[in-house]
Amino acid sequence: MKIQLVSILFLMTAHTILPNNFFFKLDDGISKAEYAEKVKDEFLHAWNAYKKYAWGHDQLKPLSKSYRDWYGENRSLLMTPVDAFDTMVLMGLKKEAAETKQLIFEKLSFDKDFYVQNFEITIRLLGGLISAYQLDGDSRFLSLAVDLGNRLLPVFNSPTGMPYVNVNLKTGETSGKINNPAEIGTLTLEFGTLSKLTGNPLYYNKVKKAVFELFSRRSKIGLVGTTIDVETGEWINTSSHISGMIDSYYEYLLKAWKLFGDEEFKFMYDESIASVNKYLADNTETGLWYCQADMNSGKLISQNFGALDAFLPAVLVLGGDLNRAEQLQNSCFKMWIMHGIEPEQFNYKTNEVKYPNYVLRPEIIESAYYLYKFTLSDKYLEMAKLFFNSIVKYCRIDEGYAALKNVITKERDDQMESFFFAETLKYCYLIFAPDETIDLNKIIFNTEAHPFYIN
């Protein structure tokens, strides 16, 4: 079996130029259970650094041993604690979860007179609070979620019903009429679950209308563009792709059907993914990739691919297209090993790195997790080991984890995003954790990896 797996990995890299110092040890003799504990240890290493230098603030700046609040000094919305809480629960870190829960109930308030970005607040905070309520059961989590959801609702008061980018949490004033499919379409799970938990259909109706309005403006060949004016409904940027600003729009079309059983979302996903696979999938001698093309003509614009695009294998698995998912994950793996860790974006035709940073992203690990759960192939366990060990090797510092400014030089950057706890370490843990930790037949993860119950 080991020989077969080795040959698979070499075949995957047959057309890739490997760094001279690259070495992949297939079987390190460490069990899944031991790897799960290793991930928990690294979570605690990063969390203790957050507690030491950024407690009560949105995120740690690990190099300067300081903190960043997203919307200015003394405007913390506890981004990291809320995002990290359900990971602690799943890992069985009871002490840390209790301390975090106390901090949230003592310090978190949304009665704030400043603008926030609806999308990020929804997936991280609203999603985190809903998941915390479903996993922990304390009704105060739901009360906070309802308060936040109500304060975000004014974003939908555009002429089309598609949301504005920003909203003032106190006044309800909105701004940002040029939005994108990801920020318009990646709200359904959170607001829909809020409707389910409260019995108030308003939240679900708002997000479903927004998605329908966006879907109805797709081109004749079934693609959406990068930016759209939510007041006029006119496309501003007509480049179509699966990367940032569009990516999770496709994810939520599928997951909304899975979570709520709404067949209209299944129809929208089926129509959309067919067009994506027809016009954006790019089969090359180095494997399957997804390109950028004009939404109206399908004409090729560029052949860039990156860390955010690596979400798609997971979605393809959930959508029943296992063969395409495995092909694309093989390509994502090549992107990772090219420099020992993935760049934000590179050109898969020329191998030129376009954006060399790595911000501790989870998507490639998320896809390995789904592929392992659906295939039980050890290949994806080995991938996950490599991803995790690479992050430890290049990003771990004495005080937490640091993003990379450049994956080629491995120069570090002074940031540790909250999604490192919510997603990256969670998916690293879950791929090695006992099967009963999460039942994928009973939950759907939002795009920030917060688990929501299907029933």
N, C-alpha and C positions, 0 to 999 in steps of 0.2 A: 504493500500500500504506500509506503514512504517513497519508493522508487517512482510509482505512478504520479504521485503528487509533485515530486521534483520535476518530472518531465513536463507536467502541465505548466508549472511556473516558468520553465525555460521557454516553452512554446509561446507563452504570453509575452515574453520580452524579446522575441526573436528579431523584431525590427526596431528595437529600442537601443540607443547607445547608452550603456550603463556607466555611471561614474567609476573611476578606477578603484575607489575604495569601497564599492558596493559589495556587500556580502549578505546573503539571506540564509540563515540557518533554519531549516524547515521545522525540525523537531527539537525544541530546547529542553524537553523532559519535564516541563512545568505543566501541571494539570489545569483544566478549566477552573476548578475551584480555587487553586492557588493564584491564577491570573485574576479572578474576581477579587480576591483579597488585595492583590497588588494595586488594582484600580482604586479600591476603597482607600488604601493607604495614600495614594496620590491625590485623591479627592481631599482627604484630611490635610495633607501638606498644603494644598492650595487654599483650602478653607481657613486654616489657622493663620495663614498670611493675610487673608482678607480680614479676619477678626482683629489681627494685631494692628493693621495699618489703615483699614477702611471701614471698620464696623459702623453700621448705620448710614453708610453712603452707598451710592449706586454701583461703583466698581473700584477694584484695586488697580493702582498703577505700580506694578511690582518692581521696576527698576529704581524709581525715585522713592519707593516705600511711602507712597502717598495715595490719594484717592481722587476720583473724578465723580462729580454729580452731573448728570446729563444736562440739566437745564440751569446750571449755575450754582454757586455756593449756597448752602443751606436750602437747596431745593430738591433734596433727595426724595426719590420715590421707592427706595429700597429695592432697586432693580435686581441686584445679586441675591439678596436673601429670598425674595419671592420666587425668583427663577430657580434657585437651588433647592428649595424646600422639598419638593416631591422626590428629587434624587436622593436626598437624605433618608426619606421614608422608605424608598425602595431598597436602599443599601442597608437598612436597619440601624442607622446612626441615630439612636434615640436621644442621646444627650444633645447632639448638635441640632436635631430637629426641634427639641423642646426650647432650646435657647433662641432659635430663629423664630419660632412661633411667638414667643414672648415679645421679641423685638418688633415683629410685624404688628401685633395688636397694640403695643404701646406707642409706636412711632409712626405708623403708616396712615397718612391722611391724603385724600384727594381734593380737599378744599383749598386748592392752590390757584392763585391768580397768574398763571402763565400758560403759554401754548405748549402742547405736546404733540408728537407725531402719532397719529391714531394707530397706524399699523404696528409699530414697535411696541406701543403700550398695550395693544390688544393681545399680541401673541405672547409677550413676556409676562405682563402683569395680570391682565384679565384671564389669560389662559392659566397662569400659575396659580391664581387664587381659586379658580374653578377646580383645578386638579387637586389643590390642597384640601378643598372642602370634600371632594369625593373620596380622597384617600384617608383623610384624618377625621372627618365628620363634624368638626367644630363649625357651628352655624355662623360664627363671626367671619369666617373666610367668605361665606356666601354673601353676607351683608356688605362686605367690602367690594365684592365682585359686582353686586347689583348697583351700588353707589357709583362705581367706576363706569359700568356699562351705561348708566343713565347720563353721566357727564360726557360720554363719547358720542352719544346719539346725534347731537346736532351736526356731525360731519355729513350725515346723509341728507341734509336739507339743501341739496343742490337741485337745479332744474331737472336734471336727469335722474336723480336718486343715487348716482354714483358718488362716493364720499370725497370730501375735501381731504387734503393731506393732514392739516393740523387743526386742533381745537383748544380753546382756552378752557381749562377744567372748571374754572369758577363762573365765567360769564357765558360760556357756550359759543362765543364768537369763533368763526372759522377762518382759515386762510389756506392758500395753495390750491388753485383750481386745476393745475397741470399735475395729473396723477398717473399712475401706471397700473397695469393689470395685477401685479402682485399685491400692491397695497389696496386695491379695490376688491380683489377676489379672495384675499387670505384673512377673512373675518368671519366666515360662515360657521366654523366649528365652535368658536368662542361665543358669539352672539346666539347661535342656535342652541347651544347647550344651556345658556342663560335662560332662554325661553322654556326649555324643557324643565329646568330646575324651579323656575318661578311660576310656570303656568301662563306666562304672558307672551303671546305670539308676536308682539311688536318687534322684538329684537330679531327674530328669525325672518320676519317679513321684510324688514329693512335690508338685511344683508342679501337675501335672495333676490330682491328687486335689483339691487346694485349689480349682482353677478349677471342677472338676465340682461340688463341694459348693456353691459360690457359684451357679453356673448353675442347679442343681436347686432353688434357693430363689427363683428369679425369680417374679414374680407371675403370675396367670392370664392377664394380657395381655402377658406376656413382658418386663416391665421389672424392673430392679433398683433398689434404693434407695441412699441416700447412705452410711449406716453400718449395720453389723451386728455382733452379738455373736458372736465366733468360738467361744465355749464353748457357747452354747445354740443358735446358728444363728438367733436371732430378730432381725428388723430393728428398728433403733432409730430411724432417720430414713428415712421412706418417700418423700422427694422424689426424683424421677428426672430425669436430665438428662445432658448429654454433657460437662459441665465438670469442674473439678478434683474429685478423690475418686472419679470414675467413669471419666473420659475414656479413659485408656490401657488399661482393661479391654477395651474394644471393639477397640482397636488390636491388642492381643496375641492376641485370639481369631483374628483374620485372619492376623496375622504368624506365629503358631505353626503354622498350616496351611501357609503359604508356606515356612517354614523347614524344617519337619520332615516335611511331607507327611502329617500326621495328619488324616484325614478327620473325626474327631470334633470337632476344633476348627473345621473348615469348617462343620459342622452347627451348632455353637453360635454361630458368627458370623452365619450366614445367618438363623437364628431371631432372634437379638438385633437385628440391624440392621433387619430387617423391622418389628419392634415399635417401634424408635426412630423410624423413618421414618413409621410410622403415627400414633404418639401424641405425639412431640416435635417433628417437623418443623412449622414454622409459616410458611406462605406468606402474606406480607403485601404491601401495595402498595409497600413498599421492598425487597422481595426475599425470598429464602428464609433463614429463621433457625431456630434450635432453642431451644425453651423449657424451662421446668421444669414438671413435672406430677406428680401423685400416682401412685406406681407401681402401685397397685391399681385405681384408677378411670380414670386418664388425665386427670383433671380439671386444668385449667390452674392453676398456682401463681404463676408470674411469667414475664416476658418479658425476662429478662436474658441477655446474651451477652457473651463477652469473649475475651481473648487466648488462654486455654487452649483454648477451644472451636474455635479456628481450626486445630486439628490435623485436624479431621474431613474436610475436602476431600482431604487426602492419603490417608486411609484409604479414602474412597469411590473414589478413583482406583484404588488397589490392588485394591479389591473389584469393579471393573468398572462402577461407576456414574458414568461420566464426566459425564453431563448434570447430575446433582445436584451433583457436585463443583464444576463450573464455576459453577453458580448460587450455591452457598454461598461460594465464593471471591470472587465479586463483592460479596457482602454484607460479607465480612471486609475487603475493600478499602475499602468505604465507612466501616467502623468506623475504619480506619487514618487516612484522609484527613480525617475530621471535625475532628480537632485537630492534624493533621500527624504524629501517631504514635498508636498504639492505646492505649486505657486498659485496665486489668486487667479491668474489667467495666462495661457500660452497659446501659440499658434501650432496646431497639431500637424500642419502641412510642413512647416519649416523648423519646428521644435524651438522657435524663438520665444523666450519668456517675455510676455507683454507687461504683466504686473507681478513683481517678484515677491510680494509679501505673503505671509501666512498668518492669519489672525485666529488660529486655534479652531478652525472650522470643523464641523462634525459630519458633513454630508456624505463623504466617502465611507465613513465608519457606519453611519446609518444604513447605507445601502448594503454593506457587508453583513450587517445584522439581519436585515430582512432576507437576504439571499441565504444566509445560514439557516434561519428558521424555516424557510420554505424548501430547502434542498437537503439540509443536514450534511452538506459537503464540508469536509475538513479544510478544503481550500480556503473557505471564507474565515474559518477560525485562524488560519495561518496569516491571512491578510490582516485580520484585526490585531493579531500579535505584533505584526510589523508596524502597523499604524501607531499603536499605543507606544511601542518601544521607541519609535522615531520621535514622537512628541516628547517623551521623557528625555531622550538623549539631547534634543536640540532646544527645547523650550523650558525645561525645568531649571529653576534657579533657587537660591537659598530661601527666597521669600516668595514662593508661589510659582506661577508659570508666566512666561512672557511670550507674546507674539513675536514673529520674525519680520523685520523690515525686508529681508532678502533671503530667499531660500538657497541661493547659490553661495553667498558668503556666510550665511547663518547669523548675520547681525540681528540683534534683538530689538524689540520695540517695547515701549513702556505702556502696555495695555494688556489686560486680562478680562475679556468680555464676559458678561454674565452667562452667555450661552455655553461657555466652557464647562460650567457646572450643570446647566440644564440639559445640554445635548451631548457634547463631546464625551465627557466622562460617563454620562448615563448610558450611551450606546456602547461605549467600551465595556462597561460593567455588565450590561444585559446580555451581551453575546456570550459571556463566560458564566453568568449567574445561573442558578438552578432554574429549570424550566417553569416552575410554578411561580417565579417572581412576577412575570407578566404573561397573561394569556391573550395572544393576539386575536383570538376569537371573541374576546369580550371588551377590548379597548381599541381606541384609535388615538394615535399620537397627533397632537397639533404640530405645526411646523417648528415649534420651539421644544418639541419632545415632551410636552405635558400630556399625560395620558387622560383621556376622557372615556367614561364607560358608555358602551353602546346601548345598554338597556337601563 
